[in-house]
Amino acid sequence: MDDKLAAMSIEDLLTMRVGHAAETSGAIWRGIESSWTAEFFKIPIVYPPGTTYMYTSAASYMLSAILTR
């Protein structure tokens, strides 16, 4: 597991500070036939989690996946 991914917290997901460099919109993900959870883990984490704000639907989806689990 990537060190940045391991450092990511629920707070980082809630505050949209997961370290992604670009937005991932739900509109783009609707066309994906694989697991959205699996796709989240493929997004490069450019910045240390908790440091840089970037709105991304991917963070909201992961919060939903965690709560569903």
Backbone torsions as a table, in degrees:
resi	resn	phi	psi	omega
1	MET	NA	138.3	177.3
2	ASP	-62.9	139.7	-179.5
3	ASP	-58.8	-38.7	179.9
4	LYS	-67.0	-40.4	178.2
5	LEU	-65.2	-41.3	179.2
6	ALA	-63.8	-28.2	-178.9
7	ALA	-83.2	-12.5	-176.5
8	MET	-67.8	137.9	-178.1
9	SER	-120.6	170.4	174.5
10	ILE	-59.4	-41.3	178.2
11	GLU	-58.5	-40.4	178.4
12	ASP	-62.3	-40.2	177.0
13	LEU	-65.3	-44.5	-179.1
14	LEU	-63.2	-36.3	-176.0
15	THR	-97.5	7.5	178.9
16	MET	58.0	40.3	177.9
17	ARG	-121.1	52.6	-175.8
18	VAL	-84.8	-10.9	178.1
19	GLY	100.3	5.7	178.1
20	HIS	-75.5	147.9	-178.4
21	ALA	-88.3	-18.4	-177.3
22	ALA	-141.9	157.3	178.8
23	GLU	-69.6	143.4	169.8
24	THR	-116.3	112.7	-176.3
25	SER	-92.0	150.2	176.5
26	GLY	-61.1	-31.5	-179.9
27	ALA	-60.9	-38.4	178.7
28	ILE	-70.5	-41.8	-176.8
29	TRP	-70.7	-23.3	-179.1
30	ARG	-58.8	-27.3	-179.9
31	GLY	-85.4	-5.6	-178.7
32	ILE	-79.4	130.7	-179.1
33	GLU	-92.3	-13.2	178.4
34	SER	-88.0	-177.7	180.0
35	SER	-68.1	130.2	176.7
36	TRP	-64.6	-32.5	177.9
37	THR	-63.1	-45.9	178.3
38	ALA	-61.8	-38.8	179.5
39	GLU	-65.1	-36.1	178.5
40	PHE	-57.1	-43.3	-176.7
41	PHE	-72.0	-10.9	177.0
42	LYS	-88.5	-14.5	-178.3
43	ILE	-73.5	126.1	-179.6
44	PRO	-62.7	137.7	174.7
45	ILE	-99.2	103.7	-173.7
46	VAL	-84.8	-39.8	-176.9
47	TYR	-109.3	152.2	176.1
48	PRO	-59.6	131.1	178.8
49	PRO	-53.8	141.2	179.3
50	GLY	91.9	-1.9	-174.5
51	THR	-110.0	-30.9	-172.4
52	THR	-129.6	125.7	179.2
53	TYR	-79.8	132.6	171.7
54	MET	-152.0	113.4	178.2
55	TYR	-62.1	131.1	177.9
56	THR	-151.8	127.4	177.0
57	SER	-63.3	-21.4	179.2
58	ALA	-61.3	-38.3	178.9
59	ALA	-66.1	-43.3	178.1
60	SER	-61.9	-41.2	179.8
61	TYR	-64.1	-42.0	-179.8
62	MET	-64.4	-36.5	174.6
63	LEU	-60.5	-42.6	178.0
64	SER	-62.3	-42.7	-179.9
65	ALA	-63.4	-39.9	178.6
66	ILE	-64.5	-46.4	179.6
67	LEU	-64.9	-36.9	178.8
68	THR	-65.4	-39.1	-179.1
69	ARG	-63.5	NA	NA
